[in-house]
Amino acid sequence: MLVKGSTKRGQALLDRASNYEGRELWDVYGSVSQAKRDAFEKCKEWCYKDGGYNFHIISHNSYSFSVAWEYVDKETGEIMTRIETSTNTYIVDGSRVA
């Protein structure tokens, strides 16, 4: 789902993406299921395909985790923030209200 960073929803997502809990599953979990490892590796693959950077975990609980990263949109040259949750993908454009 594409969200304008200049909107309230976009601002809330960008604020959420600025949270840093770690870069690896081991930073937030004592033990990790194979399903979580597979999902995490898939997110890393998407980040790599985006040409992304600053990949990090932004939230977690015992059931799931969310990650975020930034990348440069190939068409516009704009910095985008991508957030992956267990149920949704959010892509927020770089617009940010000062």
N, CA, C and O atoms as CSV, one atom per row, in Angstrom:
chain,resi,resn,atom,element,x,y,z
A,1,MET,N,N,0.846,-1.162,0.000
A,1,MET,CA,C,0.000,0.000,0.000
A,1,MET,C,C,0.899,1.235,0.000
A,1,MET,O,O,1.753,1.389,0.873
A,2,LEU,N,N,0.704,2.103,-0.975
A,2,LEU,CA,C,1.477,3.337,-1.072
A,2,LEU,C,C,0.805,4.415,-0.230
A,2,LEU,O,O,-0.397,4.654,-0.346
A,3,VAL,N,N,1.598,5.060,0.614
A,3,VAL,CA,C,1.090,6.092,1.519
A,3,VAL,C,C,1.955,7.336,1.357
A,3,VAL,O,O,3.182,7.241,1.334
A,4,LYS,N,N,1.323,8.498,1.247
A,4,LYS,CA,C,2.056,9.758,1.170
A,4,LYS,C,C,2.641,10.081,2.539
A,4,LYS,O,O,1.928,10.065,3.542
A,5,GLY,N,N,3.916,10.369,2.579
A,5,GLY,CA,C,4.573,10.687,3.838
A,5,GLY,C,C,4.091,11.990,4.451
A,5,GLY,O,O,4.294,12.224,5.642
A,6,SER,N,N,3.461,12.834,3.659
A,6,SER,CA,C,2.994,14.125,4.158
A,6,SER,C,C,1.646,14.033,4.868
A,6,SER,O,O,1.186,15.021,5.441
A,7,THR,N,N,1.005,12.864,4.841
A,7,THR,CA,C,-0.288,12.691,5.510
A,7,THR,C,C,-0.081,12.259,6.960
A,7,THR,O,O,1.015,11.851,7.344
A,8,LYS,N,N,-1.140,12.353,7.756
A,8,LYS,CA,C,-1.047,11.896,9.149
A,8,LYS,C,C,-0.698,10.412,9.207
A,8,LYS,O,O,0.121,9.993,10.025
A,9,ARG,N,N,-1.320,9.622,8.342
A,9,ARG,CA,C,-1.017,8.186,8.323
A,9,ARG,C,C,0.439,7.954,7.929
A,9,ARG,O,O,1.132,7.135,8.533
A,10,GLY,N,N,0.892,8.680,6.914
A,10,GLY,CA,C,2.284,8.562,6.495
A,10,GLY,C,C,3.244,8.949,7.602
A,10,GLY,O,O,4.248,8.271,7.817
A,11,GLN,N,N,2.949,10.027,8.305
A,11,GLN,CA,C,3.782,10.459,9.426
A,11,GLN,C,C,3.831,9.391,10.519
A,11,GLN,O,O,4.893,9.111,11.076
A,12,ALA,N,N,2.671,8.798,10.822
A,12,ALA,CA,C,2.623,7.758,11.846
A,12,ALA,C,C,3.465,6.544,11.429
A,12,ALA,O,O,4.173,5.963,12.253
A,13,LEU,N,N,3.385,6.168,10.155
A,13,LEU,CA,C,4.180,5.040,9.670
A,13,LEU,C,C,5.668,5.358,9.694
A,13,LEU,O,O,6.474,4.509,10.074
A,14,LEU,N,N,6.043,6.571,9.291
A,14,LEU,CA,C,7.456,6.959,9.327
A,14,LEU,C,C,7.975,6.992,10.768
A,14,LEU,O,O,9.106,6.587,11.034
A,15,ASP,N,N,7.154,7.468,11.680
A,15,ASP,CA,C,7.556,7.455,13.090
A,15,ASP,C,C,7.756,6.020,13.574
A,15,ASP,O,O,8.708,5.719,14.294
A,16,ARG,N,N,6.843,5.146,13.165
A,16,ARG,CA,C,6.964,3.729,13.536
A,16,ARG,C,C,8.247,3.129,12.951
A,16,ARG,O,O,8.952,2.373,13.619
A,17,ALA,N,N,8.534,3.476,11.709
A,17,ALA,CA,C,9.724,2.933,11.042
A,17,ALA,C,C,11.017,3.435,11.678
A,17,ALA,O,O,12.067,2.811,11.521
A,18,SER,N,N,10.952,4.545,12.387
A,18,SER,CA,C,12.164,5.077,13.013
A,18,SER,C,C,12.522,4.317,14.294
A,18,SER,O,O,13.614,4.496,14.833
A,19,ASN,N,N,11.610,3.471,14.783
A,19,ASN,CA,C,11.910,2.654,15.957
A,19,ASN,C,C,12.957,1.607,15.576
A,19,ASN,O,O,12.889,1.019,14.497
A,20,TYR,N,N,13.911,1.381,16.453
A,20,TYR,CA,C,14.978,0.417,16.176
A,20,TYR,C,C,15.055,-0.576,17.327
A,20,TYR,O,O,15.349,-0.205,18.463
A,21,GLU,N,N,14.787,-1.845,17.019
A,21,GLU,CA,C,14.892,-2.898,18.028
A,21,GLU,C,C,16.039,-3.857,17.746
A,21,GLU,O,O,16.402,-4.654,18.611
A,22,GLY,N,N,16.606,-3.795,16.566
A,22,GLY,CA,C,17.716,-4.663,16.210
A,22,GLY,C,C,17.761,-4.915,14.716
A,22,GLY,O,O,16.869,-4.509,13.972
A,23,ARG,N,N,18.831,-5.602,14.288
A,23,ARG,CA,C,19.005,-5.900,12.867
A,23,ARG,C,C,18.771,-7.379,12.549
A,23,ARG,O,O,18.546,-7.746,11.396
A,24,GLU,N,N,18.826,-8.209,13.567
A,24,GLU,CA,C,18.668,-9.646,13.379
A,24,GLU,C,C,17.623,-10.177,14.358
A,24,GLU,O,O,17.375,-9.574,15.402
A,25,LEU,N,N,17.019,-11.302,14.015
A,25,LEU,CA,C,16.017,-11.904,14.898
A,25,LEU,C,C,16.579,-12.199,16.281
A,25,LEU,O,O,15.865,-12.102,17.279
A,26,TRP,N,N,17.858,-12.560,16.342
A,26,TRP,CA,C,18.483,-12.899,17.621
A,26,TRP,C,C,18.557,-11.678,18.539
A,26,TRP,O,O,18.725,-11.826,19.749
A,27,ASP,N,N,18.436,-10.486,17.981
A,27,ASP,CA,C,18.449,-9.267,18.795
A,27,ASP,C,C,17.169,-9.120,19.622
A,27,ASP,O,O,17.164,-8.428,20.640
A,28,VAL,N,N,16.084,-9.772,19.185
A,28,VAL,CA,C,14.800,-9.588,19.861
A,28,VAL,C,C,14.172,-10.883,20.387
A,28,VAL,O,O,13.248,-10.834,21.199
A,29,TYR,N,N,14.662,-12.030,19.937
A,29,TYR,CA,C,14.096,-13.309,20.367
A,29,TYR,C,C,15.186,-14.196,20.956
A,29,TYR,O,O,16.321,-14.198,20.478
A,30,GLY,N,N,14.838,-14.944,21.988
A,30,GLY,CA,C,15.762,-15.921,22.559
A,30,GLY,C,C,15.890,-17.146,21.672
A,30,GLY,O,O,16.991,-17.653,21.456
A,31,SER,N,N,14.769,-17.618,21.160
A,31,SER,CA,C,14.776,-18.710,20.190
A,31,SER,C,C,13.809,-18.330,19.071
A,31,SER,O,O,12.851,-17.586,19.278
A,32,VAL,N,N,14.084,-18.855,17.893
A,32,VAL,CA,C,13.345,-18.424,16.713
A,32,VAL,C,C,12.861,-19.641,15.939
A,32,VAL,O,O,13.633,-20.556,15.654
A,33,SER,N,N,11.579,-19.642,15.602
A,33,SER,CA,C,11.019,-20.745,14.818
A,33,SER,C,C,11.523,-20.676,13.378
A,33,SER,O,O,11.983,-19.634,12.909
A,34,GLN,N,N,11.425,-21.794,12.703
A,34,GLN,CA,C,11.820,-21.832,11.287
A,34,GLN,C,C,10.935,-20.901,10.465
A,34,GLN,O,O,11.417,-20.262,9.530
A,35,ALA,N,N,9.662,-20.817,10.795
A,35,ALA,CA,C,8.744,-19.935,10.060
A,35,ALA,C,C,9.186,-18.467,10.182
A,35,ALA,O,O,9.164,-17.728,9.198
A,36,LYS,N,N,9.581,-18.055,11.379
A,36,LYS,CA,C,10.062,-16.682,11.556
A,36,LYS,C,C,11.356,-16.462,10.776
A,36,LYS,O,O,11.526,-15.423,10.138
A,37,ARG,N,N,12.267,-17.435,10.823
A,37,ARG,CA,C,13.533,-17.312,10.074
A,37,ARG,C,C,13.258,-17.190,8.578
A,37,ARG,O,O,13.874,-16.369,7.897
A,38,ASP,N,N,12.338,-18.003,8.065
A,38,ASP,CA,C,12.000,-17.946,6.643
A,38,ASP,C,C,11.399,-16.593,6.265
A,38,ASP,O,O,11.761,-16.007,5.244
A,39,ALA,N,N,10.479,-16.104,7.098
A,39,ALA,CA,C,9.857,-14.806,6.828
A,39,ALA,C,C,10.889,-13.688,6.874
A,39,ALA,O,O,10.854,-12.778,6.045
A,40,PHE,N,N,11.800,-13.747,7.827
A,40,PHE,CA,C,12.841,-12.725,7.963
A,40,PHE,C,C,13.756,-12.734,6.743
A,40,PHE,O,O,14.100,-11.676,6.218
A,41,GLU,N,N,14.146,-13.908,6.296
A,41,GLU,CA,C,15.007,-14.012,5.105
A,41,GLU,C,C,14.290,-13.477,3.868
A,41,GLU,O,O,14.924,-12.859,3.012
A,42,LYS,N,N,12.982,-13.703,3.757
A,42,LYS,CA,C,12.205,-13.183,2.638
A,42,LYS,C,C,12.234,-11.651,2.664
A,42,LYS,O,O,12.395,-11.012,1.624
A,43,CYS,N,N,12.078,-11.070,3.846
A,43,CYS,CA,C,12.137,-9.604,3.978
A,43,CYS,C,C,13.511,-9.082,3.554
A,43,CYS,O,O,13.609,-8.065,2.866
A,44,LYS,N,N,14.566,-9.777,3.965
A,44,LYS,CA,C,15.916,-9.362,3.560
A,44,LYS,C,C,16.074,-9.434,2.036
A,44,LYS,O,O,16.704,-8.565,1.433
A,45,GLU,N,N,15.502,-10.463,1.423
A,45,GLU,CA,C,15.549,-10.581,-0.045
A,45,GLU,C,C,14.844,-9.405,-0.702
A,45,GLU,O,O,15.352,-8.844,-1.673
A,46,TRP,N,N,13.670,-9.020,-0.181
A,46,TRP,CA,C,12.940,-7.878,-0.740
A,46,TRP,C,C,13.756,-6.597,-0.597
A,46,TRP,O,O,13.810,-5.778,-1.515
A,47,CYS,N,N,14.388,-6.434,0.559
A,47,CYS,CA,C,15.234,-5.258,0.780
A,47,CYS,C,C,16.362,-5.217,-0.253
A,47,CYS,O,O,16.636,-4.171,-0.842
A,48,TYR,N,N,17.004,-6.352,-0.464
A,48,TYR,CA,C,18.085,-6.436,-1.441
A,48,TYR,C,C,17.576,-6.093,-2.847
A,48,TYR,O,O,18.222,-5.337,-3.573
A,49,LYS,N,N,16.427,-6.645,-3.228
A,49,LYS,CA,C,15.853,-6.370,-4.553
A,49,LYS,C,C,15.486,-4.901,-4.719
A,49,LYS,O,O,15.575,-4.358,-5.820
A,50,ASP,N,N,15.073,-4.254,-3.623
A,50,ASP,CA,C,14.767,-2.817,-3.667
A,50,ASP,C,C,16.033,-1.966,-3.763
A,50,ASP,O,O,15.960,-0.773,-4.060
A,51,GLY,N,N,17.201,-2.583,-3.509
A,51,GLY,CA,C,18.425,-1.788,-3.376
A,51,GLY,C,C,18.396,-1.037,-2.047
A,51,GLY,O,O,18.932,0.064,-1.922
A,52,GLY,N,N,17.758,-1.660,-1.060
A,52,GLY,CA,C,17.493,-1.006,0.213
A,52,GLY,C,C,18.687,-0.916,1.135
A,52,GLY,O,O,19.711,-1.569,0.935
A,53,TYR,N,N,18.527,-0.090,2.149
A,53,TYR,CA,C,19.533,0.099,3.189
A,53,TYR,C,C,18.812,0.387,4.500
A,53,TYR,O,O,17.611,0.655,4.513
A,54,ASN,N,N,19.550,0.329,5.593
A,54,ASN,CA,C,19.011,0.573,6.935
A,54,ASN,C,C,17.908,-0.433,7.289
A,54,ASN,O,O,16.895,-0.061,7.881
A,55,PHE,N,N,18.102,-1.681,6.934
A,55,PHE,CA,C,17.163,-2.754,7.283
A,55,PHE,C,C,17.204,-2.967,8.786
A,55,PHE,O,O,18.277,-3.155,9.359
A,56,HIS,N,N,16.026,-2.939,9.437
A,56,HIS,CA,C,15.994,-3.128,10.885
A,56,HIS,C,C,14.606,-3.571,11.347
A,56,HIS,O,O,13.605,-3.371,10.659
A,57,ILE,N,N,14.581,-4.171,12.519
A,57,ILE,CA,C,13.335,-4.598,13.150
A,57,ILE,C,C,12.744,-3.389,13.871
A,57,ILE,O,O,13.431,-2.712,14.636
A,58,ILE,N,N,11.460,-3.128,13.618
A,58,ILE,CA,C,10.825,-1.967,14.245
A,58,ILE,C,C,9.851,-2.353,15.352
A,58,ILE,O,O,9.509,-1.514,16.186
A,59,SER,N,N,9.398,-3.607,15.377
A,59,SER,CA,C,8.548,-4.090,16.470
A,59,SER,C,C,8.509,-5.610,16.425
A,59,SER,O,O,8.803,-6.234,15.405
A,60,HIS,N,N,8.141,-6.178,17.550
A,60,HIS,CA,C,8.005,-7.635,17.620
A,60,HIS,C,C,7.148,-8.003,18.823
A,60,HIS,O,O,7.024,-7.239,19.779
A,61,ASN,N,N,6.565,-9.186,18.749
A,61,ASN,CA,C,5.923,-9.824,19.892
A,61,ASN,C,C,6.168,-11.314,19.739
A,61,ASN,O,O,6.931,-11.723,18.864
A,62,SER,N,N,5.551,-12.118,20.556
A,62,SER,CA,C,5.835,-13.553,20.495
A,62,SER,C,C,5.347,-14.197,19.199
A,62,SER,O,O,5.795,-15.288,18.846
A,63,TYR,N,N,4.433,-13.536,18.488
A,63,TYR,CA,C,3.858,-14.121,17.274
A,63,TYR,C,C,4.461,-13.603,15.977
A,63,TYR,O,O,4.554,-14.345,14.999
A,64,SER,N,N,4.870,-12.345,15.959
A,64,SER,CA,C,5.333,-11.784,14.690
A,64,SER,C,C,6.282,-10.618,14.928
A,64,SER,O,O,6.505,-10.192,16.062
A,65,PHE,N,N,6.830,-10.118,13.837
A,65,PHE,CA,C,7.739,-8.976,13.868
A,65,PHE,C,C,7.439,-8.094,12.668
A,65,PHE,O,O,6.782,-8.518,11.717
A,66,SER,N,N,7.924,-6.873,12.726
A,66,SER,CA,C,7.831,-5.943,11.594
A,66,SER,C,C,9.217,-5.371,11.336
A,66,SER,O,O,9.982,-5.125,12.269
A,67,VAL,N,N,9.533,-5.161,10.065
A,67,VAL,CA,C,10.817,-4.589,9.683
A,67,VAL,C,C,10.591,-3.390,8.770
A,67,VAL,O,O,9.516,-3.211,8.197
A,68,ALA,N,N,11.628,-2.582,8.654
A,68,ALA,CA,C,11.570,-1.431,7.751
A,68,ALA,C,C,12.934,-1.233,7.109
A,68,ALA,O,O,13.960,-1.657,7.641
A,69,TRP,N,N,12.922,-0.581,5.955
A,69,TRP,CA,C,14.154,-0.165,5.296
A,69,TRP,C,C,13.831,0.982,4.361
A,69,TRP,O,O,12.667,1.238,4.054
A,70,GLU,N,N,14.870,1.671,3.909
A,70,GLU,CA,C,14.720,2.746,2.936
A,70,GLU,C,C,15.323,2.298,1.605
A,70,GLU,O,O,16.181,1.416,1.551
A,71,TYR,N,N,14.853,2.926,0.548
A,71,TYR,CA,C,15.424,2.702,-0.779
A,71,TYR,C,C,15.098,3.913,-1.647
A,71,TYR,O,O,14.216,4.708,-1.320
A,72,VAL,N,N,15.808,4.040,-2.740
A,72,VAL,CA,C,15.574,5.136,-3.674
A,72,VAL,C,C,14.699,4.621,-4.800
A,72,VAL,O,O,15.041,3.638,-5.458
A,73,ASP,N,N,13.562,5.286,-5.026
A,73,ASP,CA,C,12.663,4.901,-6.114
A,73,ASP,C,C,13.376,5.112,-7.443
A,73,ASP,O,O,13.885,6.200,-7.713
A,74,LYS,N,N,13.414,4.084,-8.264
A,74,LYS,CA,C,14.146,4.142,-9.530
A,74,LYS,C,C,13.547,5.128,-10.528
A,74,LYS,O,O,14.267,5.667,-11.368
A,75,GLU,N,N,12.246,5.369,-10.448
A,75,GLU,CA,C,11.588,6.284,-11.388
A,75,GLU,C,C,11.697,7.745,-10.965
A,75,GLU,O,O,11.945,8.619,-11.795
A,76,THR,N,N,11.510,8.008,-9.675
A,76,THR,CA,C,11.447,9.396,-9.207
A,76,THR,C,C,12.719,9.867,-8.518
A,76,THR,O,O,12.939,11.071,-8.387
A,77,GLY,N,N,13.558,8.940,-8.076
A,77,GLY,CA,C,14.745,9.297,-7.323
A,77,GLY,C,C,14.440,9.672,-5.881
A,77,GLY,O,O,15.323,10.113,-5.146
A,78,GLU,N,N,13.191,9.495,-5.480
A,78,GLU,CA,C,12.768,9.856,-4.132
A,78,GLU,C,C,13.089,8.734,-3.147
A,78,GLU,O,O,13.009,7.555,-3.493
A,79,ILE,N,N,13.449,9.104,-1.928
A,79,ILE,CA,C,13.691,8.117,-0.886
A,79,ILE,C,C,12.343,7.611,-0.370
A,79,ILE,O,O,11.468,8.394,-0.001
A,80,MET,N,N,12.199,6.309,-0.354
A,80,MET,CA,C,10.979,5.648,0.094
A,80,MET,C,C,11.298,4.829,1.337
A,80,MET,O,O,12.426,4.373,1.518
A,81,THR,N,N,10.305,4.649,2.183
A,81,THR,CA,C,10.434,3.772,3.352
A,81,THR,C,C,9.459,2.624,3.166
A,81,THR,O,O,8.268,2.832,2.935
A,82,ARG,N,N,9.977,1.420,3.270
A,82,ARG,CA,C,9.125,0.233,3.157
A,82,ARG,C,C,9.015,-0.424,4.518
A,82,ARG,O,O,10.017,-0.630,5.203
A,83,ILE,N,N,7.795,-0.753,4.904
A,83,ILE,CA,C,7.521,-1.434,6.168
A,83,ILE,C,C,6.814,-2.740,5.847
A,83,ILE,O,O,5.800,-2.760,5.150
A,84,GLU,N,N,7.363,-3.822,6.363
A,84,GLU,CA,C,6.751,-5.146,6.201
A,84,GLU,C,C,6.272,-5.623,7.556
A,84,GLU,O,O,7.052,-5.713,8.504
A,85,THR,N,N,4.975,-5.931,7.647
A,85,THR,CA,C,4.413,-6.538,8.849
A,85,THR,C,C,3.998,-7.962,8.483
A,85,THR,O,O,4.173,-8.386,7.341
A,86,SER,N,N,3.465,-8.678,9.420
A,86,SER,CA,C,3.031,-10.046,9.111
A,86,SER,C,C,1.826,-10.062,8.180
A,86,SER,O,O,1.542,-11.085,7.557
A,87,THR,N,N,1.111,-8.940,8.076
A,87,THR,CA,C,-0.105,-8.905,7.263
A,87,THR,C,C,-0.111,-7.854,6.165
A,87,THR,O,O,-0.945,-7.925,5.262
A,88,ASN,N,N,0.799,-6.873,6.211
A,88,ASN,CA,C,0.752,-5.778,5.242
A,88,ASN,C,C,2.130,-5.315,4.797
A,88,ASN,O,O,3.136,-5.526,5.474
A,89,THR,N,N,2.137,-4.676,3.634
A,89,THR,CA,C,3.299,-3.962,3.130
A,89,THR,C,C,2.898,-2.506,2.980
A,89,THR,O,O,1.877,-2.198,2.367
A,90,TYR,N,N,3.702,-1.611,3.541
A,90,TYR,CA,C,3.472,-0.177,3.393
A,90,TYR,C,C,4.698,0.432,2.738
A,90,TYR,O,O,5.832,0.151,3.127
A,91,ILE,N,N,4.462,1.260,1.750
A,91,ILE,CA,C,5.534,2.020,1.127
A,91,ILE,C,C,5.175,3.486,1.292
A,91,ILE,O,O,4.148,3.953,0.799
A,92,VAL,N,N,6.043,4.202,1.998
A,92,VAL,CA,C,5.780,5.602,2.322
A,92,VAL,C,C,6.784,6.448,1.550
A,92,VAL,O,O,7.992,6.222,1.612
A,93,ASP,N,N,6.247,7.444,0.808
A,93,ASP,CA,C,7.155,8.319,0.078
A,93,ASP,C,C,7.911,9.205,1.062
A,93,ASP,O,O,7.534,9.310,2.229
A,94,GLY,N,N,8.963,9.830,0.591
A,94,GLY,CA,C,9.864,10.584,1.459
A,94,GLY,C,C,9.346,11.917,1.944
A,94,GLY,O,O,10.042,12.597,2.697
A,95,SER,N,N,8.153,12.320,1.547
A,95,SER,CA,C,7.629,13.591,2.013
A,95,SER,C,C,7.444,13.544,3.516
A,95,SER,O,O,6.899,12.583,4.060
A,96,ARG,N,N,7.898,14.580,4.171
A,96,ARG,CA,C,7.761,14.625,5.621
A,96,ARG,C,C,7.528,16.064,6.029
A,96,ARG,O,O,8.268,16.964,5.632
A,97,VAL,N,N,6.507,16.270,6.814
A,97,VAL,CA,C,6.177,17.600,7.298
A,97,VAL,C,C,7.183,17.985,8.369
A,97,VAL,O,O,7.464,17.202,9.276
A,98,ALA,N,N,7.724,19.189,8.263
A,98,ALA,CA,C,8.733,19.645,9.241
A,98,ALA,C,C,8.116,19.947,10.584
A,98,ALA,O,O,8.822,20.339,11.513
